[in-house]
């Protein structure tokens, strides 16, 4: 089961994401945050496999969040999910360490497809880790 954290200043967006993504197989939503400090602390504490971040958040932003969490020993995969899909924001996000970048208005399905693939990858890795290694 892939562990997912959502950070967005909009309660409506967080609720929509939870409702939408809860229907996808292999995904467990382990936490949410409405601002930068909550996001950094929640991700540090809960250690999700994937974090969905908004570009603009109160008391900081998605870039500061990426920079903070990518310092963790085992950082999550970061998906920037934003209305600020300008090329300079995409570049800044990717340069900071985001793994994916999607626009809220038009790329919900791409977000879902990516999360489903990541959930399959995580499940496959967990299964491999549980299988005994047979020496050759």
N, C-alpha and C positions, 0 to 999 in steps of 0.2 A: 504494500500500500504506500503510495507516494504522499508525503506530508507537504501541505501547501499553506502558505501564509499570505494574507492579502492586506496591503497598506494603501488606503485611499482616503482622502479627506471627506469624501461624499458618502454618507450613510446609505444613500439610495444605491450608489454604484456598488458598494460593498455587499449590500443585500442582494442586488441583482446577480452579482458574481457568485455569491454563495448559493443562491437558488439554481443558477445555470450550471455551475460546476459540480454541485452535489449530485447531479444526475449522471455524471461521467464515472465510468467504472475505474476503480483503482486509485481514487483520489480522496484523501481525508483532509479537510480544512481544519488546521490545528490552531489558527489564531488570526486576529485582525488588528489593525491599528488605524487611527484617524490622523496621526501626525508623525513627524520625523522621530521624536524621542520614543514614542510607543513602538514604532516600527523597528528601530535599532534594538531596543530592549527585548521586544517580543521575539525577534528573529534570533537574537543571541541566546535567549532562554529556551525557546522551543525547538531550535535546530531543525527547521523545515528543509525538505529537499529542494523546494522551489519557493521563491518569493515573487509575488506580483506587486509592483510598485507604480504609483502615480508619479509623474514628473514634478508636479507642484503639490506641496503639502505644507501645512502650517508648521512654523518653528524649524524649518529646514526644507529639504526637497529630496527628490528621488536620487539625484546625483550624490548628495551627502550620504544618503542611506546606502547606496551601492558602495561607495568608498569605505564606509564604516564596516559593512558586513563582509566585504571581500577580504578584510584583514583576518577574519575568523579562520581557524585551522581548517575547518571543513565548510567553506561557504556554500550557500544554496545557489542553485541556478537562478538567475535574475531575469524576470520578464518585466520590461517597462511597458505599461499599459496606460495610454494617455490621450488627451485631446490635443496636446501640444506636439503634433507629429511633424513639425518643421524639420528640414534636413539638418540644421545646426543642432537641434535637440537630439535627434537620432544619433548624430556623430558624437556629441558630448556624452550621451548615455553609453554608447558602445565603447568609447575611449575609457570611460570610468569602470567598465567591467560588465555591463549588461550583456546577457547572452541572447536576448530577443527583444524586439521593439514592435509593439502593435498599437494601432490607432483605435480608440474606443468607439468612434462613430461607425467604423466600417469593417473592423477586423475581429469581431467576436468569434466567428467560425474558425479563423486561422488560429486564434488563441486556444480554442477548444481542441482543434486538431493537434496542435503542438503539445498541449497538456496530456492528451491521450497517448501520444507517442512517448512522452517523457515518463508517464505512468507505466507503460509497457517496459521501457528501458529499466526503470527502477525495480519493477517486479522481476525482470530477468536477472538483474544483478543480485538481488536478494536470493533468488533461487540458486544462482551459481555459488554464492558465498556459503549457502547451507549444504551444498553437495560436498561430500568428502573428495579430496584430491587423491587421485590414484597415481602413485609413482610409476614412472616409465622405466 
